[in-house]
Amino acid sequence: MESGDFPQLAAIAAERDQLAAEKADLQERLARRMAEFDNFRKRVEREKAELRDFSTMETVRQFLPFLDDMERALNTETADKDYARGMELIVRRLSAELQKLGLEPVQTEGQKFDPHFHHALEVQPSTEAEDHSILAEFQKGYLFRGKLLRPALVRVAAPPPVDRRTDK
């Protein structure tokens, strides 16, 4: 090789290094953009799922008064046993379909009062029941996929009042 070839080789090497640096920079930017796009796609999917859940929850909420009315009708005495059986089948089927969507009743029977799931309409003094236990349910409460949709309306036990009068 001649001495004049070395400057040309140095220029080619410098250009190669510059192109390699540009390539690395472009690959890093591409990887970052791909990650951003993946995060965007996941966020959009999550938001779509949340919107779908919210829409379903609101639709289910609209059916609760009908379910309440049908359960009240089911608990009404009637001489027509076929009518009662038909109402029972309708309530059972509607309940099953709503459960498939994520509806669950709030437990009240034998439970302690929990303000996160129960709304006390009455407090009744009782010596027989444990303090803050639920004595009766006026209206069923429901959870939708683990979130409170409607609290149960209940009667809660309280200790009897203490007579503070003294005999003198």
C-alpha positions in Angstrom: 0.0 0.0 0.0 1.1 3.5 -0.7 1.2 6.2 1.9 -1.6 8.1 0.1 -4.1 5.3 0.8 -4.1 5.7 4.6 -6.0 9.0 4.7 -8.6 7.5 2.5 -8.9 4.5 4.8 -9.1 6.7 7.8 -12.0 8.7 6.1 -13.8 5.4 5.3 -13.3 4.2 8.8 -14.6 7.5 10.2 -17.6 7.3 7.9 -18.2 3.7 9.0 -18.1 4.7 12.6 -20.5 7.5 12.0 -22.9 5.3 10.1 -22.7 2.7 12.9 -23.5 5.4 15.5 -26.4 6.6 13.4 -27.6 3.0 13.1 -27.4 2.4 16.8 -29.3 5.7 17.4 -32.0 4.7 15.0 -32.3 1.2 16.4 -32.6 2.7 19.9 -35.3 5.2 18.8 -37.1 2.4 17.0 -37.1 0.3 20.1 -38.3 3.2 22.2 -41.1 3.9 19.7 -42.1 0.2 19.6 -42.3 0.2 23.4 -44.3 3.4 23.5 -46.7 2.0 20.9 -47.0 -1.3 22.9 -47.8 0.7 26.1 -50.3 2.8 24.1 -52.0 -0.4 22.7 -52.2 -1.9 26.2 -53.6 1.3 27.7 -56.3 1.4 24.9 -57.2 -2.2 25.5 -57.4 -1.6 29.3 -59.6 1.5 28.7 -61.8 -0.4 26.3 -62.2 -3.2 28.9 -63.0 -0.6 31.7 -65.6 1.0 29.4 -67.1 -2.3 28.6 -67.3 -3.2 32.3 -68.8 0.2 33.2 -71.4 -0.2 30.4 -72.3 -3.7 31.6 -72.5 -2.5 35.2 -74.8 0.3 34.3 -77.0 -2.0 32.3 -77.2 -4.5 35.1 -78.0 -1.6 37.6 -81.0 -0.8 35.4 -82.3 -4.4 35.8 -82.1 -4.4 39.7 -85.6 -2.7 40.3 -87.2 -5.4 38.0 -85.4 -8.1 39.9 -86.6 -6.6 43.2 -90.2 -6.4 42.0 -90.1 -10.0 40.7 -88.7 -11.3 44.0 -91.4 -9.4 45.9 -94.0 -10.9 43.6 -92.5 -14.3 44.2 -92.8 -13.9 48.0 -96.5 -12.9 47.7 -98.9 -15.6 48.6 -101.0 -16.8 45.6 -103.5 -19.5 45.1 -102.3 -20.1 41.5 -99.3 -22.5 42.0 -98.5 -22.4 38.2 -98.1 -18.6 38.4 -95.9 -18.9 41.4 -93.7 -21.6 39.7 -93.5 -19.5 36.5 -92.4 -16.4 38.6 -89.8 -18.6 40.4 -88.4 -19.8 37.0 -88.2 -16.3 35.7 -86.4 -14.9 38.8 -84.0 -17.8 38.8 -83.2 -17.5 35.1 -82.8 -13.7 35.3 -80.6 -14.0 38.4 -78.4 -16.7 36.7 -77.9 -14.5 33.6 -77.0 -11.5 35.7 -74.6 -13.6 37.7 -72.9 -14.6 34.4 -72.3 -10.9 33.8 -70.7 -10.5 37.2 -73.6 -9.7 39.6 -73.3 -11.1 43.1 -75.6 -10.6 46.1 -74.2 -8.9 49.2 -74.3 -11.3 52.1 -76.4 -10.2 55.0 -77.8 -13.2 56.8 -75.7 -13.9 59.9 -73.3 -11.1 59.1 -71.9 -8.2 61.1 -72.9 -4.8 59.8 -70.3 -3.4 57.4 -70.9 0.2 56.2 -69.0 -0.6 53.0 -71.7 -3.1 52.0 -74.7 -2.4 54.1 -76.9 0.6 54.7 -78.7 0.6 58.1 -82.3 1.8 57.8 -83.1 0.8 61.4 -81.3 0.1 64.6 -83.1 -2.2 67.0 -82.2 -2.8 70.6 -81.7 -6.5 71.2 -80.5 -8.6 74.1 -80.6 -11.8 72.0 -78.6 -10.7 68.9 -74.9 -9.7 68.9 -74.2 -6.0 68.8 -74.0 -4.7 65.1 -75.3 -8.0 63.7 -77.8 -7.8 60.9 -81.3 -8.7 62.0 -83.2 -8.3 58.7 -82.7 -7.4 55.1 -85.2 -4.9 53.5 -83.6 -4.8 50.1 -80.8 -6.9 48.6 -77.5 -5.3 47.9 -75.3 -6.3 45.0 -71.7 -6.4 44.0 -70.6 -6.2 40.3 -67.4 -8.0 39.7 -66.3 -7.4 43.2 -67.3 -3.7 43.3 -70.3 -2.5 45.3 -73.2 -1.8 42.9 -75.9 -1.2 45.6 -75.6 -1.6 49.4 -78.0 -3.9 51.2 -80.7 -2.1 53.2 -80.8 -3.7 56.6 -82.0 -3.6 60.3 -79.1 -3.8 62.7 -79.0 -5.0 66.3 -77.8 -2.7 69.1 -77.4 -3.2 72.8 -80.5 -2.2 74.8 -80.4 1.2 76.4 -79.1 1.4 79.9 -81.4 2.8 82.5 -79.4 5.5 84.2 -82.1 6.4 86.8 -81.3 5.5 90.3 -83.9 4.7 93.0 -83.8 7.2 95.9 
